[in-house]
């Protein structure tokens, strides 16, 4: 009986739940109990996925809280999560039933305190310095007098008015203002986009490309100036092809853009002073240089005039030089008539002397002598011509006898014959004679056709009579033939 009234084992009468029901109940409890929360902690590991979602840990000495920022929320964060950063995260707690764990959906991140901000800034500065972005060799010289100045700042603040006023006082220049937010979440992306936009302008286009960029902002706390400490701003300033002056905050404020810019100005007004010289000072300097130029020119002319006077003292008197030459000319003019008369007399004597040999008797004797000489030369020429003619005639007769002796006609006279085929080609052997359709045999007095198509005999021209042997003369020897 006692067994029937004993209490059942614990949990026997508890309701039965499915796994999904328990997970759902836990999710509703967590999200209902903790709506929006602010959690302070240190960021642990950070994982950025290709989808754009960011997963990271929030931790302290005793616990770790998983955190996630979705893609649409990541671009709105004022501070991007970095490992080791102490932050205050704002968001909602939720659970992830698939893995039976809870996590925080972080919608906003703020750095927890100035110390944490300075630690993060120091870490960024070391990383960028290691890449060489602060290297002085990368800094470009500021143009002495830029035509167009681009200013990246808020269009409604006192900064742009100070810059324009200072430029107008010193040296008026064309100014292009690119309006940006100078604090808050939009500061860093807008400033970096403005720097890249100025660099993307085409030189000489409808909108002139600046020769110099000024990034300016008034003073403020480190949180207010934090947009100029973002890595994207520092990299945009380092990548600028246009020289850049940073003028962010007061003289004691320092941001990352100050380290990568080509020139840092303590204030926006000082940036305008660095950008252009003082026009009145330039004009005064030009006037001073012009005065020095005129004075140097006058002094140079005076020195050269004095030098010319000094040198002229060493030269002789021009009047004396002319007088000496005039006296010499007078002396020569007096001698000229006598010299002309003496020259005429000398040439007259030469004519008389030369004319003595031109008397008629002398000329007649000379003509007779020349005639006798020409007659003797004529006789010698006739004898030489006759002798040469006989020699050439004997030589021709000898050649003619040699031609007749060596010619084939003389061979025919000795009883030989010439055999040709029907085409008139010489036949020199029996094989060629057997192949020919007809033959022609030439004797000393006629040609006889043999075989098919034989032709009537044709008498050849009679041989020329042999010329008589020339008589031997004393001039040469006759031919052996």
Order of alpha helices (4+ residues) and beta strands (2+ residues): alpha-alpha-beta-beta-beta-alpha-beta-beta-alpha-beta-alpha-beta-alpha-beta-alpha-beta-alpha-beta-alpha-alpha-alpha-alpha-alpha-beta-alpha-beta-beta-beta
